[in-house]
Amino acid sequence: MYVYAQASTNKIQENAGMMTEAEIETVESRADVITYTVLAEMEHFQRNRVVDFEVYMQRYLHGQIAFYRQVCNVM
């Protein structure tokens, strides 16, 4: 994420002579919004990934338990 923020800062600095102060503030504001949005999406994805992994593992382990109970009952 730092790379994108740094890239936008570099781009602003390169074009600073051609932009007004208001345009620079607008670009910085938009870059901040995008950065925070992406960070929020990454956090949301991470939380969902952890919860989904827990659910998948529980289902897998319950399936393993059921399978081995069935194997023991057959013998």
VMD Tcl script that draws the C-alpha trace (Angstrom):
set ca {
  {0.00 0.00 0.00}
  {2.87 2.32 0.76}
  {4.04 1.99 -2.86}
  {0.80 3.47 -4.20}
  {0.84 6.37 -1.77}
  {4.47 7.05 -2.64}
  {3.71 6.85 -6.38}
  {0.92 9.40 -6.11}
  {3.16 11.70 -4.05}
  {5.89 11.40 -6.67}
  {3.43 12.15 -9.46}
  {2.20 15.25 -7.65}
  {5.76 16.46 -7.15}
  {6.59 15.89 -10.84}
  {3.59 17.93 -11.98}
  {3.56 20.50 -9.17}
  {4.71 23.28 -11.48}
  {1.76 22.70 -13.81}
  {-0.90 22.45 -11.10}
  {-2.52 25.00 -8.87}
  {-2.53 24.57 -5.11}
  {-6.24 23.65 -5.23}
  {-5.58 20.95 -7.86}
  {-2.75 19.52 -5.78}
  {-5.00 19.37 -2.72}
  {-7.74 17.70 -4.76}
  {-5.34 15.06 -6.10}
  {-3.92 14.42 -2.63}
  {-7.42 14.13 -1.20}
  {-8.46 11.64 -3.88}
  {-5.29 9.63 -3.36}
  {-6.01 9.50 0.38}
  {-9.57 8.31 -0.26}
  {-8.34 5.55 -2.56}
  {-5.65 4.52 -0.09}
  {-8.06 4.32 2.84}
  {-10.65 2.50 0.74}
  {-8.14 -0.14 -0.36}
  {-6.91 -0.56 3.22}
  {-10.50 -1.02 4.43}
  {-11.15 -3.59 1.71}
  {-7.98 -5.46 2.63}
  {-9.00 -5.52 6.30}
  {-12.50 -6.74 5.39}
  {-11.05 -9.47 3.16}
  {-8.63 -10.57 5.87}
  {-11.38 -10.85 8.49}
  {-13.60 -12.85 6.15}
  {-10.69 -15.09 5.17}
  {-9.98 -15.95 8.81}
  {-13.63 -16.71 9.56}
  {-14.02 -18.77 6.37}
  {-10.87 -20.77 7.14}
  {-12.15 -21.58 10.62}
  {-15.49 -22.77 9.20}
  {-13.78 -24.88 6.53}
  {-11.46 -26.49 9.06}
  {-14.33 -27.28 11.42}
  {-16.28 -28.91 8.60}
  {-13.23 -30.87 7.51}
  {-12.51 -32.11 11.04}
  {-16.15 -33.06 11.64}
  {-16.04 -34.99 8.36}
  {-12.86 -36.75 9.44}
  {-14.40 -37.67 12.80}
  {-17.53 -39.02 11.09}
  {-15.43 -41.01 8.62}
  {-13.28 -42.65 11.28}
  {-16.32 -43.41 13.46}
  {-17.86 -45.11 10.46}
  {-14.65 -47.06 9.82}
  {-14.54 -48.18 13.47}
  {-18.20 -49.24 13.41}
  {-17.71 -51.34 10.27}
  {-14.88 -53.36 11.78}
}
mol new
graphics top color blue
foreach p $ca { graphics top sphere $p radius 0.5 }
foreach p [lrange $ca 0 end-1] q [lrange $ca 1 end] { graphics top cylinder $p $q radius 0.2 }
display resetview
